[in-house]
Amino acid sequence: MKNLRVIVVKSAWICSLVLSVFSTAWSHERQLPPVPEGASPGLQKAISAAGAPSTRRRQVSAPTTEDEWRAAAAIMASAPGPSLSDISGQLNVTIAAQVIAGVDVYWINPMGTPKTKGLLMYLHDGAYVFGGGVKSVPEAARISAIAKIPSIAIDYRRPPDDPYPAALDDVEAVYRSLLKTHSPENIGIGGTSAGGGLSLASVHRFNDVGLPAPGALYLGTPWADLTKTGDTFYTLAGVDRILGSYEGLLENAAHLYAAGADLKNPLLSPVYGEFSGFPPAYLVTGTRDLFLSDTARVHRKLRAAGVEAELNVYEGLSHAEYLFIEGSLEHAAIYQELSIFLNRHLGSP
């Protein structure tokens, strides 16, 4: 999928731009470990090219007021990125903007005969604040193209105008509508970072309101704990080349999204919830991922509840870095194995 590179690199560049402009400095200077020999040549090249992160570039305070958050979101929304026609042409999928149960979505279909009768509800990344509109589509389209299953990228509402529980309400509304025409075991749900966290929280919500569990979960380095609790929030601060640290944008985004609610509420930080009855899950993280602990903790909660869960940890990978190292072995392996997982669990055609 050579043409994926344009989509992935631009999306990653936008994320890095916002994080670098709206992050506070790390509290301590860090020297990166050596480039890991166990990483693929493509990832090694990316790590070498980036070098050690400079705390001096992250001195600007993160947004704190609603106006500052709107300005940050405007930067994200106006940054260059592929159009729907670009994505459709490069990935050989069709994309239609629709409204389901009052929620804006993008319905994505792969060309050719689907491998299963499954459908993926995709929830985008962006710290719960960024990444809406057309920017919610690229990873969903990539998964549809490789797995040969339809997906629905949900353009859920975001703060500052629509904080928690608006995003959860949107996901529940779409899921209820899909259940009228699809069996729950044929519906998957997933996403990367905040999208992974929201996917977990959504299954908690489904359980709370008596809806059946979906058939599969994709958890790409999920933001499963909005508090600074996990070990790697400390051990990998200044090592993760994408996020940098919890302080600054992530911490402020967590409080903006929660809107005064308890950050350890399982509908905000799903790692604190009850995982009995959850569907099989495919989890991805890396040894330099600030959310490595979040991902590992979720995996252990799933396994303790008797849930099938595949934990995939990649050497040298920073947070969600698989999104933009398209030519790497890591990128290929993650999406090929995810495709196999989704097709195995979402039913035969």
C-alpha positions as CSV (number, residue, x, y, z in Angstrom):
1,M,0.0,0.0,0.0
2,K,2.6,2.5,-1.2
3,N,0.1,5.3,-1.5
4,L,-0.8,5.2,2.2
5,R,2.3,7.2,2.9
6,V,0.8,10.6,2.0
7,I,-2.2,10.0,4.3
8,V,-0.2,8.7,7.2
9,V,2.7,11.1,7.2
10,K,0.4,14.2,7.0
11,S,-1.8,12.9,9.8
12,A,1.3,12.3,12.0
13,W,2.9,15.6,11.1
14,I,-0.3,17.4,12.2
15,C,-0.4,15.6,15.5
16,S,3.3,16.3,16.2
17,L,2.8,20.0,15.3
18,V,0.0,20.5,17.8
19,L,1.8,18.5,20.5
20,S,5.0,20.4,20.1
21,V,3.4,23.8,20.0
22,F,1.0,23.3,22.9
23,S,3.1,21.3,25.4
24,T,5.0,22.3,28.4
25,A,8.6,21.4,28.8
26,W,9.5,18.0,30.2
27,S,10.6,18.4,33.8
28,H,14.0,16.7,33.2
29,E,16.4,16.6,30.3
30,R,16.4,13.1,28.8
31,Q,18.9,11.4,26.6
32,L,17.3,8.9,24.2
33,P,18.5,5.3,24.5
34,P,20.5,4.0,21.5
35,V,18.6,3.2,18.4
36,P,17.2,-0.3,19.1
37,E,18.7,-3.1,16.9
38,G,15.5,-5.0,17.2
39,A,13.5,-2.4,15.4
40,S,13.0,-2.6,11.7
41,P,15.3,-0.6,9.4
42,G,12.4,1.8,8.7
43,L,11.8,2.5,12.4
44,Q,15.5,2.8,13.1
45,K,15.7,5.4,10.4
46,A,12.8,7.4,11.8
47,I,14.3,7.3,15.3
48,S,17.8,8.3,14.1
49,A,16.4,11.2,12.0
50,A,14.4,12.6,15.0
51,G,17.3,12.5,17.5
52,A,16.9,13.4,21.1
53,P,13.8,15.5,21.8
54,S,14.6,19.1,22.7
55,T,12.7,20.3,25.8
56,R,13.5,23.9,24.7
57,R,11.0,23.5,21.8
58,R,8.2,22.7,24.3
59,Q,8.3,25.7,26.5
60,V,5.0,27.2,25.3
61,S,2.2,26.6,27.8
62,A,-0.6,24.2,26.8
63,P,-4.1,25.5,26.3
64,T,-6.0,26.2,29.5
65,T,-9.0,28.3,28.5
66,E,-11.8,27.4,26.2
67,D,-10.6,30.1,23.7
68,E,-7.1,28.7,23.7
69,W,-8.4,25.2,23.1
70,R,-10.5,26.4,20.2
71,A,-7.4,28.1,18.8
72,A,-5.4,24.8,19.1
73,A,-8.3,22.9,17.4
74,A,-8.3,25.5,14.6
75,I,-4.6,24.9,14.0
76,M,-5.3,21.1,13.8
77,A,-8.3,21.5,11.5
78,S,-6.5,23.9,9.1
79,A,-3.3,21.9,8.8
80,P,-2.7,20.2,5.4
81,G,-4.2,16.8,5.0
82,P,-5.7,14.5,2.4
83,S,-9.2,15.1,1.1
84,L,-11.9,12.4,1.0
85,S,-11.2,12.0,-2.7
86,D,-7.5,11.6,-2.1
87,I,-8.1,8.9,0.5
88,S,-10.7,7.1,-1.7
89,G,-8.4,7.0,-4.7
90,Q,-5.2,6.1,-2.9
91,L,-6.8,3.3,-0.8
92,N,-9.4,2.0,-3.4
93,V,-12.3,2.6,-1.0
94,T,-15.6,4.5,-1.3
95,I,-16.4,7.1,1.4
96,A,-19.8,8.7,2.0
97,A,-20.5,11.3,4.6
98,Q,-23.8,10.4,6.4
99,V,-25.8,11.1,9.5
100,I,-26.7,8.1,11.7
101,A,-29.0,8.8,14.7
102,G,-28.1,12.5,14.5
103,V,-24.4,11.8,14.5
104,D,-22.0,12.7,11.6
105,V,-20.2,9.7,10.3
106,Y,-18.2,8.6,7.3
107,W,-19.2,5.2,5.8
108,I,-16.2,3.5,4.2
109,N,-16.5,0.5,1.9
110,P,-13.6,-1.4,0.3
111,M,-13.7,-2.2,-3.3
112,G,-14.6,-5.8,-4.2
113,T,-16.3,-8.5,-2.1
114,P,-16.0,-8.0,1.7
115,K,-14.2,-10.9,3.5
116,T,-16.8,-11.0,6.2
117,K,-20.2,-9.6,7.0
118,G,-18.4,-7.6,9.7
119,L,-18.4,-3.8,10.2
120,L,-16.0,-1.7,12.2
121,M,-17.1,1.3,14.3
122,Y,-14.0,3.4,14.2
123,L,-13.2,6.1,16.8
124,H,-10.5,8.6,15.9
125,D,-7.5,9.8,18.0
126,G,-6.7,13.4,19.0
127,A,-6.7,13.7,22.8
128,Y,-10.6,13.8,22.7
129,V,-10.2,17.4,21.3
130,F,-8.7,17.1,17.8
131,G,-9.0,15.0,14.7
132,G,-12.6,15.4,13.7
133,G,-14.1,15.8,10.3
134,V,-12.2,14.4,7.3
135,K,-9.2,13.9,9.6
136,S,-11.2,11.1,11.4
137,V,-11.1,9.0,8.2
138,P,-7.6,7.9,7.2
139,E,-7.0,5.1,9.7
140,A,-10.5,3.7,9.3
141,A,-10.1,3.7,5.5
142,R,-6.7,2.0,5.8
143,I,-8.3,-0.8,7.9
144,S,-11.1,-1.2,5.5
145,A,-8.7,-1.4,2.6
146,I,-6.5,-4.0,4.1
147,A,-9.1,-6.1,6.0
148,K,-11.7,-5.8,3.3
149,I,-14.5,-4.9,5.7
150,P,-16.7,-1.7,5.8
151,S,-16.0,0.8,8.5
152,I,-17.8,3.8,10.0
153,A,-15.6,6.7,11.2
154,I,-17.7,8.4,13.9
155,D,-17.1,12.2,14.0
156,Y,-18.0,12.3,17.7
157,R,-18.6,15.6,19.5
158,R,-15.6,17.1,21.3
159,P,-14.8,19.7,23.9
160,P,-14.6,22.5,24.7
161,D,-18.2,22.9,23.4
162,D,-19.2,19.3,24.0
163,P,-17.3,17.6,26.8
164,Y,-18.0,14.2,28.4
165,P,-20.3,12.5,28.0
166,A,-21.2,13.8,24.5
167,A,-18.7,11.5,22.7
168,L,-20.1,8.5,24.5
169,D,-23.6,9.5,23.8
170,D,-22.8,9.7,20.1
171,V,-21.1,6.3,20.0
172,E,-24.1,4.7,21.8
173,A,-26.6,6.4,19.4
174,V,-24.7,5.0,16.4
175,Y,-24.4,1.6,17.9
176,R,-28.1,1.4,18.8
177,S,-28.9,2.3,15.2
178,L,-26.6,-0.3,13.7
179,L,-28.0,-3.0,15.9
180,K,-31.3,-2.6,14.0
181,T,-29.6,-4.0,10.9
182,H,-26.5,-5.9,12.2
183,S,-25.9,-8.6,14.7
184,P,-23.7,-7.4,17.6
185,E,-21.2,-10.2,17.0
186,N,-20.6,-8.7,13.5
187,I,-19.8,-5.2,14.7
188,G,-16.3,-4.3,15.9
189,I,-15.3,-1.1,17.6
190,G,-11.8,0.4,17.9
191,G,-9.3,3.2,17.3
192,T,-6.0,4.6,18.3
193,S,-5.1,6.6,21.4
194,A,-8.1,8.5,22.6
195,G,-10.1,6.5,20.1
196,G,-9.0,3.3,21.8
197,G,-9.9,4.7,25.2
198,L,-13.3,5.8,24.0
199,S,-13.8,2.3,22.5
200,L,-13.2,0.8,25.9
201,A,-15.4,3.3,27.6
202,S,-18.2,2.7,25.1
203,V,-18.3,-1.0,25.8
204,H,-18.6,-0.1,29.5
205,R,-21.5,2.1,28.6
206,F,-23.1,-0.6,26.5
207,N,-22.9,-2.9,29.5
208,D,-24.3,-0.3,31.8
209,V,-27.4,0.3,29.6
210,G,-28.0,-3.3,28.7
211,L,-26.8,-3.3,25.1
212,P,-25.1,-6.5,23.8
213,A,-21.3,-6.4,23.5
214,P,-19.8,-6.0,20.1
215,G,-17.8,-8.8,18.4
216,A,-14.3,-7.4,18.6
217,L,-12.1,-4.6,20.0
218,Y,-9.2,-2.8,18.3
219,L,-7.1,-1.0,20.9
220,G,-4.3,0.9,19.4
221,T,-2.2,2.3,22.4
222,P,-5.4,3.2,24.2
223,W,-5.6,6.3,26.5
224,A,-7.2,4.1,29.2
225,D,-6.3,6.2,32.2
226,L,-6.7,10.0,32.1
227,T,-4.7,10.3,35.3
228,K,-0.9,10.1,35.5
229,T,-0.9,6.7,37.1
230,G,0.9,4.3,34.8
231,D,4.6,3.5,35.3
232,T,5.6,4.6,31.8
233,F,4.2,8.1,32.3
234,Y,7.3,8.5,34.3
235,T,9.9,6.1,32.8
236,L,9.2,7.1,29.2
237,A,8.7,10.9,29.7
238,G,11.1,12.5,27.3
239,V,11.7,9.2,25.4
240,D,8.3,9.0,23.6
241,R,9.0,11.1,20.5
242,I,5.3,11.7,19.8
243,L,3.8,12.6,23.1
244,G,6.8,13.7,25.2
245,S,5.1,13.8,28.5
246,Y,1.8,13.8,30.4
247,E,2.3,17.3,31.6
248,G,0.9,20.0,29.4
249,L,-1.4,19.1,26.6
250,L,-2.4,15.6,27.7
251,E,-3.1,16.6,31.3
252,N,-5.1,19.7,30.3
253,A,-7.0,17.8,27.6
254,A,-8.0,15.2,30.2
255,H,-9.5,17.8,32.5
256,L,-11.1,19.6,29.6
257,Y,-12.8,16.4,28.4
258,A,-13.9,15.3,31.8
259,A,-15.5,18.7,32.6
260,G,-15.2,18.3,36.3
261,A,-16.1,14.6,36.5
262,D,-13.9,12.2,38.4
263,L,-11.0,11.2,36.2
264,K,-11.1,7.7,37.5
265,N,-14.7,7.1,36.4
266,P,-14.5,4.0,34.2
267,L,-16.4,5.9,31.5
268,L,-13.5,8.4,31.4
269,S,-10.6,6.1,32.4
270,P,-11.9,2.7,31.4
271,V,-9.0,0.7,32.9
272,Y,-10.8,1.1,36.3
273,G,-14.0,-0.6,35.1
274,E,-15.3,-4.2,35.1
275,F,-14.2,-6.2,32.0
276,S,-16.4,-9.3,32.3
277,G,-18.2,-9.9,29.1
278,F,-15.9,-7.8,26.9
279,P,-15.3,-9.0,23.4
280,P,-11.9,-10.3,22.1
281,A,-9.3,-7.5,21.9
282,Y,-6.3,-6.7,19.7
283,L,-3.9,-4.3,21.5
284,V,-0.8,-2.5,20.1
285,T,1.9,-0.5,21.9
286,G,5.7,0.0,21.8
287,T,8.6,0.0,24.2
288,R,8.9,3.8,23.9
289,D,5.1,4.5,24.1
290,L,4.1,6.8,27.0
291,F,0.8,4.7,27.0
292,L,2.6,1.4,27.3
293,S,1.5,1.0,30.9
294,D,-2.1,1.9,29.9
295,T,-2.1,-0.8,27.3
296,A,-0.5,-3.4,29.5
297,R,-2.9,-2.6,32.4
298,V,-5.9,-3.0,30.1
299,H,-4.5,-6.3,28.7
300,R,-4.2,-7.7,32.3
301,K,-7.7,-6.5,33.2
302,L,-9.1,-8.3,30.1
303,R,-7.2,-11.5,30.8
304,A,-8.2,-11.5,34.5
305,A,-11.8,-11.3,33.3
306,G,-11.2,-14.3,31.0
307,V,-11.4,-12.3,27.8
308,E,-9.3,-13.2,24.8
309,A,-6.7,-10.4,24.3
310,E,-3.7,-10.2,22.0
311,L,-1.0,-7.8,23.3
312,N,1.5,-6.7,20.6
313,V,4.5,-4.7,21.8
314,Y,6.9,-3.4,19.2
315,E,10.6,-2.6,19.9
316,G,11.4,1.1,19.8
317,L,7.9,2.3,18.8
318,S,6.7,5.6,20.3
319,H,3.0,6.4,20.8
320,A,0.9,5.5,17.8
321,E,4.0,5.7,15.6
322,Y,2.7,2.9,13.4
323,L,0.3,5.4,11.9
324,F,3.1,7.2,9.9
325,I,6.0,4.8,9.4
326,E,4.2,3.3,6.4
327,G,7.1,1.7,4.8
328,S,8.2,-0.2,7.9
329,L,7.7,-3.8,8.9
330,E,5.9,-2.6,12.1
331,H,3.2,-0.8,10.1
332,A,2.7,-3.8,7.8
333,A,2.6,-6.3,10.6
334,I,0.2,-4.3,12.8
335,Y,-2.5,-3.8,10.1
336,Q,-2.1,-7.3,8.5
337,E,-2.5,-9.0,11.9
338,L,-5.4,-6.6,12.9
339,S,-7.1,-7.6,9.6
340,I,-6.8,-11.3,10.4
341,F,-8.1,-10.7,13.9
342,L,-11.1,-8.7,12.7
343,N,-12.0,-11.2,10.0
344,R,-11.7,-14.1,12.4
345,H,-14.0,-12.5,15.0
346,L,-16.6,-10.6,13.0
347,G,-18.2,-13.5,11.2
348,S,-18.2,-15.2,7.8
349,P,-19.7,-13.5,4.7
